[in-house]
Amino acid sequence: MGAYNAVDQALNVAVLPNPETAAKDLGIINMANTLGQVFGPLIAAAVISSMGYRAMFPVETAICVVGGLLIMMIKKVK
């Protein structure tokens, strides 16, 4: 895991568009990675308490499809 994180961070730094704003860009990347870990359990708790555990699978599938569609909307990286 440590090797993966080191290579991932190096790749993130290598593809940043502007070295002048590298700290801000890395902060946004960190927030994007962390927010899923923050909101995932909250969404799961809400779904399980309102619709039951079996509802987690269709809800998770819908969230994955929405995420995939949002990624496909990215046209190009500047």
C-alpha positions as CSV (number, residue, x, y, z in Angstrom):
1,M,0.0,0.0,0.0
2,G,2.9,2.4,0.8
3,A,4.4,1.8,-2.7
4,Y,1.0,2.4,-4.3
5,N,0.5,5.6,-2.4
6,A,4.0,6.9,-3.3
7,V,3.5,6.2,-7.0
8,D,0.0,7.6,-7.0
9,Q,1.1,10.8,-5.3
10,A,4.1,11.2,-7.7
11,L,1.7,10.7,-10.7
12,N,-0.7,13.2,-9.3
13,V,2.1,15.8,-9.0
14,A,3.4,15.0,-12.5
15,V,0.0,15.6,-14.2
16,L,-0.8,18.9,-12.4
17,P,-1.6,21.6,-15.0
18,N,0.2,24.5,-13.3
19,P,3.2,24.2,-10.8
20,E,2.2,27.6,-9.3
21,T,-1.1,26.1,-8.0
22,A,0.2,22.6,-7.1
23,A,-0.7,23.0,-3.4
24,K,-4.3,24.0,-4.1
25,D,-4.7,21.2,-6.7
26,L,-3.3,18.6,-4.4
27,G,-5.7,19.8,-1.7
28,I,-8.7,19.4,-4.0
29,I,-7.5,15.9,-4.9
30,N,-7.2,15.1,-1.2
31,M,-10.7,16.4,-0.5
32,A,-12.1,14.4,-3.4
33,N,-10.5,11.2,-2.0
34,T,-11.6,11.9,1.6
35,L,-15.2,13.0,1.0
36,G,-16.2,9.6,-0.2
37,Q,-15.0,8.1,3.1
38,V,-16.9,10.7,5.0
39,F,-20.2,10.6,3.2
40,G,-20.2,6.8,2.4
41,P,-21.0,5.7,5.9
42,L,-23.6,8.5,6.4
43,I,-25.4,7.5,3.2
44,A,-25.2,3.8,4.1
45,A,-26.7,4.5,7.5
46,A,-29.5,6.5,6.0
47,V,-30.3,3.9,3.4
48,I,-30.1,0.9,5.8
49,S,-32.2,2.6,8.5
50,S,-34.9,3.7,6.0
51,M,-35.0,0.9,3.5
52,G,-33.1,-2.0,5.0
53,Y,-29.7,-3.6,4.2
54,R,-30.8,-5.1,0.9
55,A,-31.5,-1.7,-0.5
56,M,-27.7,-0.9,-0.2
57,F,-26.9,-2.8,-3.4
58,P,-29.3,-1.0,-5.8
59,V,-28.4,2.4,-4.2
60,E,-24.7,1.6,-4.5
61,T,-25.2,0.6,-8.1
62,A,-27.0,3.9,-8.8
63,I,-24.3,5.9,-7.2
64,C,-21.6,4.1,-9.2
65,V,-23.5,4.7,-12.5
66,V,-23.9,8.4,-11.7
67,G,-20.2,8.6,-10.9
68,G,-19.3,6.9,-14.2
69,L,-21.6,9.2,-16.2
70,L,-20.0,12.2,-14.5
71,I,-16.5,11.0,-15.4
72,M,-17.6,10.3,-19.0
73,M,-18.7,14.0,-19.2
74,I,-15.1,15.1,-18.9
75,K,-14.1,16.0,-22.4
76,K,-10.4,16.6,-22.0
77,V,-7.7,17.7,-19.6
78,K,-6.1,21.0,-20.2
